[in-house]
Amino acid sequence: MTLKALVLAVGDDGAGRIRFVVEAVHVDTRLEPNGERGEWDSRKDKTSGLLGFRRYEAILNHTFEATINADGSIRDTKNSEWPAPKTGGKPGKERDERAAGMTHDPTPARTWLNLIFWCAPEVTKAPDGKDYPVRKMNLLDEELIHAHPDGTETVLGYPSIKSRLHSSDRERTVDTKKIPAGSDHNAVALKLAELTRKRGHAWFSAKTGCAVKTELKAQTEGAFGRNRYSSTYEWTVLLKDRGTAPLPPPSAEDTPTK
């Protein structure tokens, strides 16, 4: 998903009200080993022709707003729930629809906001005799993420502060008793990813004041009766481009401090 963000206002406390629009969506689902596949790229076609991808068609061009505090936390959001997909219509090819139907729902907008803004580092080096910062973050659900400063690194051409991230309230192994009985394959995979520890890195450009890259991964296995599941989820954010635009005239709604 490609998001375009425009800063509407910046308050005295450094908080910014930002407007986002979903400019493009690309989804590709493959079922192995039978070779079934569903793919849609909005830059090539406005609609996918698959009922299973209507959820993703619905978020294209969706506009929402958020107020982001100076430390990267989300103060509030407006219209951030994804629209409901359209109903009706004829299904596409059966093999393609099977793959599209197995695709999980679009990742919530608030999760992407966390991955973009949350990685603003609180410290740039290891604190002496103090704990590393711990923040709440919404991925599949709310969890505590530990951030360890890890030096500097140039990423995508930006000299960046690097942080190592991991869940501090999750274990590497998952208690399979927490998986609801009778869950389908998608639900089991999602629950495994939700319960297990996440690990990754974040790169933040202090010079430009924005995230450059964020990577988080959840990987675990679990056995349920005769079935064994291996679940891997990866979230990646990349800064595609930066630009400037004049701030619009201030209004009461767009002033975060008011």
C-alpha positions in Angstrom: 0.0 0.0 0.0 1.3 3.5 -0.9 0.3 6.3 1.4 0.6 10.0 0.6 0.8 12.2 3.7 0.3 16.0 3.8 0.9 18.0 7.0 -2.0 20.3 7.7 -0.8 22.0 10.9 1.8 21.8 13.6 1.0 22.8 17.1 3.1 24.6 19.7 3.9 21.3 21.3 5.2 19.8 18.1 2.2 17.7 17.3 1.1 17.5 13.7 -2.2 17.0 12.1 -1.7 15.0 8.9 -4.0 14.0 6.1 -3.4 10.6 4.4 -4.7 9.1 1.1 -4.2 5.6 -0.1 -2.7 6.2 -3.5 -2.1 2.6 -4.6 -2.6 -1.0 -3.5 -0.9 -4.1 -4.7 -2.0 -7.6 -3.4 -0.6 -10.9 -4.5 -1.8 -14.2 -2.9 -0.4 -17.6 -3.9 -1.5 -21.0 -2.6 1.2 -23.6 -2.7 1.7 -26.3 -3.9 -1.4 -26.2 -6.2 -0.3 -23.0 -7.9 -3.5 -21.0 -7.4 -2.9 -17.3 -7.4 -4.8 -14.0 -7.2 -3.1 -10.7 -7.9 -4.2 -7.1 -8.3 -2.2 -3.9 -8.8 -4.2 -0.7 -8.7 -1.6 1.1 -10.8 -2.5 -1.2 -13.7 -6.2 -1.8 -13.2 -8.7 0.1 -11.2 -10.6 -3.1 -10.2 -9.3 -6.6 -9.7 -12.3 -8.5 -11.1 -12.1 -10.8 -8.0 -14.7 -10.7 -5.2 -12.1 -11.8 -2.7 -10.1 -8.6 -3.3 -13.1 -6.2 -2.9 -11.8 -5.5 0.6 -8.6 -4.1 -1.0 -10.4 -2.3 -3.7 -12.5 -0.5 -1.0 -9.4 1.2 0.6 -8.0 2.6 -2.7 -8.3 6.5 -2.6 -9.5 6.4 1.0 -8.7 9.6 2.9 -8.2 9.8 6.7 -6.4 12.1 9.2 -4.4 11.7 12.4 -2.7 13.9 15.0 0.8 12.6 15.8 2.5 13.8 18.9 6.2 14.9 18.8 7.3 11.6 20.3 5.6 9.6 17.4 2.6 8.4 19.4 -0.9 8.8 17.9 -3.1 11.3 19.7 -6.2 10.7 17.6 -7.5 9.6 14.2 -10.4 10.6 12.0 -12.0 8.4 9.4 -9.3 5.8 9.9 -11.6 2.7 9.6 -11.4 1.1 6.2 -14.6 1.4 4.1 -16.8 -1.7 3.7 -16.3 -3.5 0.3 -19.0 -3.4 -2.3 -21.4 -6.3 -2.6 -22.7 -8.1 -5.6 -21.1 -8.8 -9.0 -19.9 -12.0 -10.6 -16.8 -13.9 -9.3 -13.7 -14.3 -11.4 -11.9 -17.5 -12.3 -12.5 -20.2 -9.6 -8.7 -20.7 -9.0 -8.1 -17.0 -8.7 -11.0 -16.5 -6.3 -9.8 -19.3 -4.0 -6.5 -17.5 -3.6 -8.1 -14.1 -3.2 -10.6 -15.5 -0.6 -7.7 -16.7 1.5 -6.2 -13.2 1.8 -6.4 -11.6 5.2 -8.2 -8.3 5.7 -6.2 -5.2 5.0 -3.9 -4.2 7.8 -5.6 -1.5 9.8 -4.5 2.1 9.1 -3.6 2.6 12.7 -1.0 -0.2 12.5 0.7 1.5 9.5 0.7 4.8 11.5 2.4 3.0 14.4 5.0 1.6 12.0 5.7 5.0 10.4 5.7 7.3 13.4 6.3 5.1 16.4 10.0 4.5 15.6 11.0 8.1 16.4 13.8 7.2 18.9 13.5 8.4 22.5 17.2 7.9 23.0 20.1 7.6 20.6 22.5 5.5 22.7 22.2 3.0 25.5 21.2 4.7 28.7 23.5 4.2 31.7 21.8 2.0 34.4 18.4 2.6 32.9 15.9 0.5 31.1 15.5 0.9 27.4 12.3 2.6 26.2 9.2 0.5 26.1 6.1 1.6 24.2 2.7 0.2 23.4 2.2 -0.6 19.7 -0.7 -1.8 17.7 0.1 -4.6 15.3 -2.4 -7.4 15.3 -3.3 -6.3 18.8 -1.7 -4.0 21.4 1.6 -5.1 22.7 4.7 -3.7 24.4 7.7 -3.1 22.2 11.2 -2.7 23.5 13.5 -0.4 21.6 17.3 -0.7 21.8 19.5 2.0 20.2 21.8 0.2 17.8 24.1 2.9 16.4 23.7 4.6 13.0 23.3 3.4 9.5 22.7 4.9 6.0 19.5 3.5 4.6 17.9 4.5 1.2 20.5 7.3 1.1 19.5 8.8 4.5 22.0 8.7 7.5 19.7 7.2 10.1 19.5 6.2 13.8 19.0 2.5 14.0 16.9 0.7 16.7 16.5 -2.9 17.5 12.9 -3.8 18.4 11.2 -6.8 20.1 8.0 -7.6 21.9 8.6 -7.5 25.7 5.3 -9.1 26.6 5.4 -12.0 24.2 7.2 -15.4 24.2 9.0 -17.1 21.4 6.8 -20.1 21.8 3.0 -20.0 21.7 0.6 -21.7 24.1 -1.7 -23.5 21.6 -4.5 -23.7 24.1 -5.1 -20.0 23.4 -6.1 -20.9 19.8 -9.9 -21.2 19.7 -11.1 -24.7 18.8 -12.5 -25.1 15.3 -10.6 -22.1 13.9 -9.9 -22.2 10.2 -6.4 -22.1 8.7 -6.4 -18.3 8.3 -7.5 -17.7 11.9 -4.9 -20.1 13.3 -2.1 -18.4 11.3 -3.3 -15.0 12.4 -3.5 -16.0 16.1 -0.1 -17.6 16.0 1.4 -14.3 14.7 -0.6 -12.3 17.2 0.7 -14.3 20.2 4.3 -14.7 19.4 7.2 -12.3 19.9 7.9 -9.7 17.2 11.4 -8.8 16.2 12.9 -6.2 13.8 14.6 -2.9 13.3 13.7 0.7 12.6 15.7 3.5 10.9 14.9 7.1 11.6 16.5 10.2 10.0 17.1 12.8 12.6 18.1 15.4 9.9 14.8 15.1 8.0 12.7 14.2 11.1 11.0 11.1 9.6 11.0 7.4 9.4 13.1 5.9 6.6 12.4 2.2 7.1 10.7 -0.2 9.6 10.9 -4.0 9.6 9.1 -6.3 12.0 8.7 -10.1 11.8 6.6 -12.6 13.7 7.5 -16.3 13.2 6.3 -19.3 15.1 5.0 -22.9 14.8 2.3 -24.9 16.6 0.8 -28.3 16.5 -2.9 -28.9 16.6 -3.9 -32.6 16.6 -2.5 -34.0 13.4 -1.8 -30.6 11.8 1.3 -28.6 12.3 1.3 -24.9 11.4 4.2 -22.6 10.5 3.2 -18.9 10.5 5.3 -16.0 9.4 4.2 -12.4 9.2 6.3 -9.5 8.0 5.6 -5.7 8.1 7.8 -3.4 6.1 7.6 0.4 5.7 9.8 2.3 3.2 10.1 6.0 2.7 9.4 6.5 -1.1 9.7 10.3 -1.4 9.8 13.6 0.5 8.5 17.0 -0.5 7.3 20.3 0.8 4.1 22.3 0.5 2.8 25.4 2.1 0.6 24.8 5.2 -3.0 25.6 4.6 -4.6 28.5 6.6 -5.0 27.4 10.2 -8.4 26.4 11.6 -9.7 25.4 15.0 -9.9 21.8 13.9 -6.4 21.7 12.5 -4.6 23.1 15.5 -3.5 20.1 17.6 -2.9 22.2 20.8 -6.5 23.5 20.7 
